[in-house]
Amino acid sequence: MPAKTIDEYLSQLSPDKRMTLQKLRETIREASPAAVEVISWRVPMFKYKGKYLVAFAAFTNHCSFAPWGTGALSSLAEKHGIDLSKYDTTKALIRFTPQTPLPSTLVKRIVKATMQEIDAGTA
């Protein structure tokens, strides 16, 4: 059965992925206390002012973290001075593993940049 809450989603994961994504979840909450947790498209997401803010997910060989609604990840990073050169990225997301989790400072910068895009009406 698809998860209906982020807690349900996390409970279905292996312990290493669960702990890594729980820490990511807590970091997102710290960066955006007003964000609301939802499950959409079967993955955990956060909404801010009614718009999708960020999402995360676990897959067989990696986890992912994605800002939502801001266009290309590289454009967001460039506009806000975020260096992603050390990370495995696609147009929309960053891939990582429980053994190499994303630094909380990076996650917070991306969350705050995405919030700025939403506040500016460009997301």
Secondary structure by P-SEA (a helix, b strand, c coil): cccccaaaaaaaccaaaaaaaaaaaaaaaaacccbbbbbcccccccccccccccccccccccccccccccccaaaaaaaacccccccccccccccccccccccaaaaaaaaaaaaaaaaaccc
